[in-house]
Amino acid sequence: MPAAFFAMSWNPEDEQAEQQAARIQTRLMEAPATSILVETSGFLLADLSQPGSASPPIIEIRRTDGQFGGAILGTLFPQNGYLRLTEIRHAAATMLLDRGGGNLYNDYWGSYVAFFHTGDNLAVYTDPVSSIPCFYSADGGVTCFYSNLELCPFLDRSRFSLNRRFISTLMAYDKIQNGETGLNEVKELFGGQRLMARTPDALPETLWDPRDFARDVLEPDPEAGARLLRETVQQVVSAWATSVPAPAVDLSGGLDSSIVLACLAESDAPLPHLAVHHIVESGDPTEAHFARAAAAFLGADIAEIRFSPSRQLPDVTSHPASARPYRQFLSRDFNAQLSEATDRMERTYLTGQGGDHLFHAAETALGFPDYLRRHGMGPHLISELSNSARLSNLSVWRVLREALPKAFGKIQTSSLLGAIAARRTPLNTAALDIFDPVYAFPDWARTPGGVPPGKFDQVSGILHMIQVQERLFAEDAREVVNPLMSQPLIELCLRLPVYLLSLAGVSRGLARKAFEGRLPDLVRLRMTKGEATRYFVDQLRLNLSMVRDCLMDGELVAHGIVQRRDVETFLREDQFLTHPAGRMILVYYAIEAWLRTWKTLRTSM
């Protein structure tokens, strides 16, 4: 399973806090597979991975006098490198300790949570996309940090109460990440943030802000840009492929996952290389021929897994006691099928997640106002106008009419708002009517801060990108790495103008150019995207009776978040099957399941 941890920090001179920490540790050690990684005055770090790792991924840094200075849990690489670090010593260690870990984002990258002593306090850092979740809560003078609350039954969960506002907002958009969770007493440290452990009620500091890179524009010519993009993708994929056991690629047959497979083929990862393709048995168009073409071109083996919509949804009482509801709850039997298809070999799966956001898969005319802001009446004005019209499928005149106000002062709002509004159903109308972006989004996803409109559209979408990661604990969960969501590539794509990323007015045009000759053109030039709409509709139809009963008489209704009559109306087959956002019912089911889990826990205490 992915890295899972528990840590706690307290003032060792506070007798009450010292006693509380001792009580928590006693209960912690009763949990199965617990391994203490670091234990020092006022700080403890434990590995909760199940099964426990023989060599947990941790770098411990000590001061020159031998005292504990810091620990980095996860996978770490040097800024411009691809060899995984197993230790940090000498001048590099001194610099980290002197700065209390403050130079992590400039000098390193990877997937990590880091802890550094700073005076009598402890600084906690997450990587820019919080690839290892970090939740925290305070208890009797002890600040506890954990990747998975569902793995922490040793904590006093009777103290936790329902955060109704957060849950209501999830009905509108279940991927919000605002520092809150479904429980009032549990907070989340999200990507690129630092929290001082002794003041857990203070707002965390955002040290890694994507707008900073978007303002630091890098605009090479297309040839140089394609080369730089290709080299950076190769760097991050090679780094991950040589740092994990038996890498395989989750190959959809689309451009992004095929790029990852192409880079795996060029890496030092041992042969044979494996791609895994999921065939959805529904009326949705198959992507199997694209996946097979990519695998054959790159000399990779391919395993195919078939999914039938006849699968019953997980029982509504079986959502783990996590800090928030997760859609991932709905596909918990996937790992068993994956294991069977790959001869039960323990593998790490590399995905193409993040490519749409970073390579700029957006049919928008916003590249033209970005060009105007940067170059004015520059030499490529007419060609960029034509490119924006082509990309957005709008007339040149309409592009001009919409672009000029945005180029010269009109504030661009986040495109997330439009996407969220499109998810309106009878069950989330109340939540959408009072949806507050200030509450739901971090500042960098809400306000441009001087970033031009096209680039801000890309920046704000990173919030959605971050939340597609698999975060929920499951027995025998597969190990997943999203190599495209690595700091060097994110920062590069943020610096490149969107009109360059959409080279020649083509969605992901620069990425297509970058991998010319390294992918079959059938895949590289493919403009359609796969979908599973019919699969989810069929799954809903087959589970309709159970879902309707659960929602009509469930916790969402009991808390007044939805109305029983609206559930009954919307779940008539002629309603949700034809509604453009009908598959949101699955999200509501996951939220309902999470609420029932916590109701059961509260009533049993």
C-alpha positions in Angstrom: 0.0 0.0 0.0 1.1 3.6 -0.4 3.0 5.3 2.5 0.8 5.8 5.5 1.9 7.5 8.7 1.0 8.8 12.1 3.0 11.6 13.8 2.5 13.7 16.9 4.2 16.7 18.4 4.0 18.2 21.9 5.8 20.3 24.3 7.8 17.9 26.5 7.9 20.5 29.3 4.1 20.5 29.5 3.2 17.7 31.9 -0.4 17.4 30.7 0.8 17.1 27.1 3.5 14.6 28.0 0.9 12.4 29.7 -1.5 12.7 26.8 1.2 11.8 24.3 2.1 8.7 26.4 -1.5 7.6 26.4 -1.8 8.0 22.6 1.4 6.1 22.1 0.2 3.2 24.3 -2.9 2.8 22.2 -0.9 3.3 19.0 1.4 0.3 19.8 -1.7 -1.9 20.2 -2.5 -1.4 16.5 -1.3 -4.0 14.0 1.7 -3.4 11.8 2.8 -0.3 13.7 6.5 0.6 13.4 8.0 3.6 15.2 10.4 5.4 12.8 11.4 8.3 14.9 11.0 8.9 18.7 12.6 11.8 20.4 11.7 14.4 23.0 8.3 16.0 21.9 8.0 14.1 18.6 7.1 10.7 17.3 6.7 9.4 13.8 5.2 5.9 13.0 4.8 3.9 9.8 1.2 2.7 9.4 1.6 1.1 6.0 -0.2 -2.2 5.8 1.6 -4.5 5.4 4.4 -2.6 7.0 7.4 -1.9 4.8 10.7 -3.7 5.5 12.5 -0.5 4.7 10.1 2.5 5.3 10.8 5.4 2.9 12.3 7.9 5.4 15.3 10.2 5.5 16.2 11.2 9.0 18.5 14.2 9.4 20.5 14.8 12.5 22.4 17.8 13.7 26.1 17.9 14.2 25.6 17.0 17.9 23.6 13.9 16.9 20.3 15.4 18.0 17.2 14.9 15.8 16.8 17.7 13.3 14.2 16.5 10.8 12.6 13.6 8.9 11.3 13.3 5.4 8.8 10.5 4.9 8.2 9.5 1.3 10.3 9.7 -1.9 12.7 12.5 -2.5 14.8 13.6 -5.5 17.3 16.4 -6.0 16.0 19.4 -7.9 17.4 18.6 -11.3 17.9 14.9 -10.8 16.2 11.5 -11.1 18.1 9.4 -8.6 16.2 8.8 -5.4 17.8 10.1 -2.3 18.3 7.7 0.6 20.2 10.2 2.8 21.0 13.9 3.1 24.3 14.8 4.6 26.9 17.5 5.1 26.2 20.9 3.6 22.8 19.9 2.2 21.7 18.7 5.6 23.0 21.8 7.3 21.1 24.0 4.9 17.9 22.2 5.4 18.3 22.3 9.2 19.3 26.0 9.3 16.3 26.9 7.3 13.9 24.6 9.1 13.1 22.8 5.9 12.2 26.0 4.2 14.3 25.2 1.1 12.6 21.9 0.3 10.6 23.3 -2.6 13.6 25.0 -4.2 16.2 22.2 -3.8 14.2 19.0 -3.9 11.0 17.3 -5.4 9.1 14.2 -4.8 6.2 12.7 -2.8 6.6 13.5 0.9 5.6 14.8 4.2 8.5 16.5 6.1 9.0 17.4 9.7 11.7 19.8 10.9 12.6 21.1 14.3 12.7 24.9 14.4 13.7 26.1 17.8 11.1 24.7 20.2 8.6 24.2 17.5 8.1 21.7 14.7 7.5 22.7 11.0 5.4 20.3 8.9 5.5 20.4 5.1 3.6 18.7 2.3 4.8 18.4 -1.3 3.1 20.7 -3.9 0.4 18.2 -4.7 0.0 16.6 -1.3 0.6 13.2 -2.8 0.8 11.8 0.7 -2.3 13.3 2.5 -1.6 15.1 5.8 -4.6 15.6 8.2 -4.1 16.9 11.7 -6.0 17.5 14.9 -5.2 18.7 18.4 -5.8 16.6 21.5 -4.8 17.7 25.1 -1.7 19.7 24.0 -0.7 17.1 21.4 -0.9 17.9 17.7 -1.5 14.7 15.7 -0.7 14.3 12.0 -1.9 11.3 9.9 -2.3 10.3 6.3 -5.4 8.2 6.9 -7.7 8.7 9.8 -9.2 5.4 9.0 -5.9 3.8 10.2 -6.0 5.6 13.5 -8.6 3.9 15.8 -6.2 4.7 18.7 -7.3 8.3 18.5 -10.3 9.5 20.6 -12.8 9.8 17.8 -15.6 10.6 20.2 -14.3 14.2 20.1 -15.1 14.6 16.3 -18.3 16.2 15.2 -19.8 16.6 11.7 -18.8 19.6 9.6 -22.1 20.1 8.0 -21.0 23.0 5.8 -18.2 21.0 4.3 -20.4 18.0 3.6 -23.1 20.3 2.0 -20.4 21.9 -0.2 -19.3 18.4 -1.3 -22.7 18.0 -2.8 -21.9 20.8 -5.2 -18.3 19.8 -5.8 -16.7 16.8 -4.0 -13.1 17.7 -4.9 -12.9 20.8 -2.7 -9.7 21.2 -0.8 -9.9 24.2 1.6 -8.1 22.9 4.7 -11.3 21.6 6.3 -12.7 18.0 6.3 -16.0 16.3 7.1 -15.1 16.6 10.8 -14.9 20.0 12.5 -11.9 19.0 14.6 -9.8 17.5 11.7 -8.0 19.8 9.3 -6.0 19.1 6.2 -2.6 20.5 5.2 -2.8 20.7 1.4 -0.1 21.0 -1.2 2.8 23.3 -0.7 1.9 24.3 2.8 3.7 24.6 6.1 2.1 24.3 9.6 3.8 25.0 12.9 2.8 22.1 15.1 2.6 24.0 18.4 0.0 26.4 16.9 -2.4 24.0 15.1 -5.3 26.5 15.2 -3.3 29.1 13.1 -3.7 29.1 9.3 -1.0 27.2 7.5 1.4 29.1 5.3 1.2 28.5 1.5 4.9 28.4 0.4 4.4 26.9 -3.0 1.9 29.0 -5.0 1.4 28.0 -8.7 0.8 31.6 -9.7 4.4 32.4 -8.8 5.6 30.2 -11.6 2.9 31.3 -14.0 4.2 34.9 -13.6 7.7 33.8 -14.3 7.1 33.2 -18.0 9.4 31.0 -20.1 8.8 31.3 -23.9 11.2 29.4 -26.0 10.7 28.8 -29.7 8.4 25.7 -30.5 11.4 23.4 -31.2 13.2 24.3 -28.0 9.9 24.2 -26.0 9.1 20.7 -27.3 12.6 19.5 -26.5 12.4 21.0 -23.0 9.0 19.5 -22.3 10.1 16.0 -23.6 13.3 16.1 -21.4 11.4 17.1 -18.3 8.7 14.4 -18.8 11.4 11.9 -19.3 13.2 13.1 -16.1 10.2 12.6 -13.9 9.0 9.3 -15.4 12.5 7.8 -15.3 12.9 9.0 -11.7 9.7 7.2 -10.6 10.2 4.2 -12.8 13.6 3.4 -11.3 12.5 4.2 -7.7 9.6 1.8 -7.4 9.2 -2.0 -7.6 8.1 -3.5 -10.9 6.6 -0.4 -12.6 3.6 -0.8 -15.0 1.6 1.8 -16.8 -2.1 2.3 -16.4 -2.7 2.7 -20.2 -6.0 4.1 -21.3 -4.9 4.5 -24.9 -5.0 8.3 -24.6 -2.1 10.6 -25.2 -1.0 11.2 -21.6 -0.7 7.6 -20.5 0.9 6.7 -23.8 3.5 9.4 -23.2 4.2 7.8 -19.8 4.7 4.4 -21.4 7.0 5.9 -24.0 9.2 7.4 -21.3 9.1 4.1 -19.3 10.4 2.4 -22.4 13.3 4.9 -22.5 14.1 4.5 -18.8 16.5 2.2 -17.0 13.6 0.3 -15.5 14.1 -3.5 -16.1 12.3 -5.3 -18.8 9.7 -6.5 -19.6 7.6 -3.4 -19.4 3.9 -3.9 -18.8 0.8 -1.8 -19.7 -2.6 -2.5 -18.1 -5.7 -1.5 -20.0 -9.2 -1.4 -18.7 -12.0 -2.5 -21.0 -15.3 -1.1 -20.0 -18.1 -3.5 -21.0 -20.8 -1.0 -21.8 -22.0 1.1 -24.8 -19.1 3.5 -24.5 -16.6 3.5 -27.4 -13.7 1.2 -26.7 -10.1 2.5 -26.6 -8.5 -0.9 -26.7 -7.1 -0.5 -30.2 -5.4 2.7 -29.2 -3.8 1.0 -26.1 -2.8 -2.0 -28.1 -1.2 0.2 -30.8 0.8 2.1 -28.2 2.0 -1.0 -26.4 3.0 -2.7 -29.7 4.9 0.4 -30.9 6.8 0.6 -27.7 7.4 -3.1 -27.3 5.5 -3.4 -24.0 3.4 -6.3 -22.8 -0.3 -5.5 -22.3 -2.8 -7.0 -19.8 -6.5 -6.2 -20.3 -9.0 -6.1 -17.5 -12.7 -6.1 -18.2 -15.2 -4.2 -16.1 -18.9 -5.0 -16.2 -21.6 -2.6 -15.0 -23.3 -5.5 -13.4 -21.1 -5.1 -10.3 -23.0 -4.2 -7.2 -21.9 -1.1 -5.4 -20.2 -1.4 -2.0 -22.5 -1.7 0.9 -23.6 1.7 2.2 -22.3 0.9 5.7 -18.7 0.0 4.5 -17.1 3.4 3.8 -13.9 3.6 5.9 -13.8 6.1 8.8 -11.8 8.6 6.8 -11.6 12.3 7.4 -13.8 13.0 4.4 -15.9 11.0 1.8 -14.1 9.7 -1.2 -15.4 8.5 -4.6 -12.6 5.9 -4.6 -14.9 4.0 -2.1 -17.0 3.0 -5.1 -14.3 1.0 -6.8 -12.8 -0.9 -4.0 -12.9 -4.3 -5.7 -10.7 -3.0 -8.6 -7.5 -4.1 -6.9 -8.5 -7.8 -6.7 -9.2 -7.8 -10.5 -5.9 -6.0 -11.1 -4.0 -8.5 -9.1 -5.5 -11.4 -11.0 -4.7 -9.8 -14.4 -1.0 -9.3 -13.5 -0.3 -12.8 -12.1 -0.5 -11.4 -8.5 2.9 -9.7 -8.9 3.4 -6.7 -6.7 3.6 -3.7 -9.0 3.6 0.0 -8.9 1.2 1.6 -11.4 2.2 4.8 -13.3 -0.7 6.8 -14.6 -1.1 9.6 -17.1 -3.2 11.7 -14.6 -2.4 15.4 -14.7 -1.6 15.5 -18.4 -4.8 17.2 -19.4 -4.2 20.0 -17.0 -0.4 20.4 -17.6 -0.3 19.9 -21.3 -3.4 22.1 -21.7 -6.2 20.0 -23.0 -8.6 23.0 -23.2 -10.7 24.2 -26.1 -10.5 27.8 -25.2 -9.8 31.1 -26.9 -7.9 32.5 -23.8 -4.5 32.0 -25.3 -5.1 35.1 -27.5 -5.6 37.6 -24.6 -2.5 36.1 -23.0 -0.5 36.7 -26.2 -1.9 40.3 -26.3 -0.9 41.0 -22.7 2.7 39.7 -23.3 3.4 40.9 -26.8 0.8 43.5 -27.7 0.8 43.9 -31.5 3.6 41.4 -31.8 4.7 39.6 -35.0 2.6 36.5 -34.4 -0.6 38.4 -33.6 -2.6 37.2 -36.6 -1.4 33.6 -36.3 -2.2 33.4 -32.6 -5.7 34.9 -33.3 -6.2 32.2 -35.9 -4.9 29.5 -33.5 -7.3 30.6 -30.7 -10.2 30.5 -33.1 -9.2 27.0 -34.3 -8.7 25.7 -30.7 -12.0 27.1 -29.4 -14.0 26.5 -32.6 -15.1 30.1 -32.5 -15.0 32.7 -35.3 -12.1 35.2 -35.3 -14.6 38.0 -34.7 -16.0 36.3 -31.6 -12.5 35.6 -30.3 -11.7 39.3 -30.7 -14.9 40.4 -29.0 -14.3 38.1 -26.0 -10.5 38.4 -25.8 -10.0 42.2 -25.8 -11.7 43.0 -22.5 -9.8 40.1 -20.9 -6.5 41.3 -22.4 -6.9 44.8 -21.0 -8.2 44.5 -17.5 -11.3 42.3 -17.1 -10.8 39.8 -14.3 -11.0 36.2 -15.4 -12.9 34.0 -13.0 -12.0 30.4 -12.4 -13.4 28.0 -15.0 -14.0 25.6 -12.1 -17.1 27.6 -11.3 -18.7 26.9 -14.7 -17.8 23.2 -14.4 -19.4 23.1 -10.9 -22.5 24.8 -12.1 -22.9 22.2 -14.9 -23.3 19.5 -12.2 -26.5 21.0 -10.9 -29.1 18.3 -10.0 -32.3 18.4 -7.9 -30.3 17.0 -5.0 -27.5 19.7 -4.9 -29.5 22.8 -5.9 -29.5 24.1 -2.4 -25.8 23.6 -2.1 -25.1 25.3 -5.4 -27.3 28.2 -4.6 -25.1 29.1 -1.6 -21.8 27.8 -3.0 -19.0 30.1 -1.9 -15.7 30.0 -3.8 -13.9 31.8 -1.0 -14.8 28.9 1.3 -14.2 26.1 -1.2 -11.0 27.1 -3.0 -7.5 28.2 -1.9 -6.7 31.7 -2.9 -4.5 30.7 -5.8 -7.4 28.9 -7.4 -9.7 31.8 -7.0 -7.9 35.0 -7.7 -5.5 35.6 -10.7 -2.9 37.6 -8.8 -1.6 39.2 -12.0 -1.7 35.9 -14.0 -3.2 36.4 -17.5 -6.6 34.8 -18.1 -5.6 31.7 -20.1 -2.8 30.8 -17.7 -5.1 31.4 -14.7 -7.6 29.0 -16.2 -4.8 26.4 -16.2 -3.7 27.4 -12.7 -7.1 27.1 -11.1 -7.6 23.6 -12.7 -4.6 22.3 -10.7 -7.0 22.0 -7.7 -9.0 19.5 -9.6 -5.9 17.7 -10.7 -4.6 17.3 -7.2 -7.9 15.7 -6.0 -7.9 12.9 -8.6 -5.3 11.1 -6.5 -6.3 7.9 -4.8 -6.2 8.7 -1.0 -8.5 6.2 0.7 -7.1 3.2 2.4 -8.1 -0.2 1.1 -6.9 -3.6 1.9 -4.2 -4.7 -0.6 -4.4 -1.4 -2.3 -2.3 -1.0 -5.4 0.6 1.3 -5.3 -0.1 4.3 -7.7 2.3 7.0 -8.8 1.2 9.9 -11.0 4.6 10.9 -12.5 3.2 13.8 -14.6 2.1 15.4 -11.3 5.7 16.0 -10.3 7.0 19.4 -9.3 9.6 19.9 -12.1 7.0 19.2 -14.8 4.2 21.2 -13.1 6.5 24.2 -12.7 7.7 24.0 -16.3 4.1 23.8 -17.7 3.1 26.7 -15.5 5.9 28.8 -17.0 5.1 28.0 -20.6 2.4 30.2 -22.1 -0.9 28.5 -22.9 -0.7 29.5 -26.5 2.6 27.6 -26.7 1.2 24.6 -25.0 -1.6 24.7 -27.5 0.8 25.0 -30.4 -0.7 25.8 -33.7 -4.2 25.9 -32.1 -4.2 22.2 -31.2 -5.1 20.9 -27.8 -1.9 19.6 -26.1 -0.1 20.7 -29.3 3.3 21.1 -27.8 3.2 17.7 -26.1 2.1 16.1 -29.4 5.1 17.7 -31.1 7.5 16.7 -28.3 6.7 13.0 -28.7 6.7 12.9 -32.5 8.4 9.7 -33.5 8.1 8.2 -30.0 4.4 7.3 -30.3 2.3 5.9 -33.1 0.6 8.8 -34.9 -2.7 6.9 -34.3 -2.3 7.8 -30.6 -0.2 11.0 -30.8 -2.6 12.8 -33.1 -5.8 11.4 -31.6 -8.2 14.2 -30.7 -11.1 12.2 -29.1 -11.1 11.2 -25.5 -12.5 8.1 -23.9 -15.4 8.2 -21.5 -17.4 5.8 -19.4 -20.7 7.6 -19.3 -22.8 4.6 -20.4 -20.9 2.4 -17.9 -21.9 4.5 -15.0 -25.5 4.9 -16.2 -25.7 1.1 -16.6 -24.2 0.6 -13.1 -26.7 3.1 -11.7 -29.6 1.4 -13.4 -28.6 -2.0 -12.0 -28.2 -0.6 -8.4 -31.1 1.8 -8.6 -33.4 0.2 -6.0 -30.6 0.0 -3.4 -29.3 3.6 -4.0 -32.9 5.0 -3.9 -33.7 3.3 -0.6 -30.3 4.4 0.9 -30.7 8.0 -0.1 -34.4 8.4 0.7 -34.0 7.1 4.3 -30.4 8.1 4.9 -28.2 10.6 6.7 -28.3 13.2 3.9 -32.0 13.5 4.4 -31.7 13.3 8.2 -29.3 16.3 8.2 -31.5 18.3 5.9 -28.8 18.4 3.2 -31.2 16.9 0.6 -35.0 16.5 0.7 -36.6 13.1 0.5 -39.1 14.1 -2.1 -36.2 15.3 -4.4 -34.5 11.9 -4.1 -37.7 10.1 -5.0 -38.3 12.4 -8.0 -34.8 12.4 -9.3 -34.3 8.7 -9.0 -37.1 7.9 -11.3 -35.4 6.3 -14.2 -36.7 8.9 -16.7 -35.0 11.6 -14.7 -31.5 10.7 -13.7 -30.7 8.5 -16.8 -31.3 11.5 -19.1 -29.9 14.2 -16.8 -26.5 15.5 -17.9 -25.2 15.2 -14.3 -27.1 12.1 -13.5 -23.9 10.1 -12.6 -23.4 12.5 -9.6 -25.8 10.1 -7.8 -22.7 7.9 -7.3 -21.0 10.8 -5.5 -24.0 11.3 -3.3 -24.0 7.6 -2.5 -20.4 7.8 -1.3 -21.2 10.8 0.8 -24.1 9.0 2.3 -22.0 6.0 3.1 -19.4 8.1 4.8 -22.1 9.8 7.0 -23.4 6.4 8.0 -20.0 5.2 9.0 -19.5 8.2 11.4 -23.0 7.9 12.7 -22.3 4.3 13.7 -19.0 5.3 15.3 -20.6 8.1 17.3 -23.5 6.0 18.6 -21.1 3.1 19.6 -18.9 5.4 21.8 
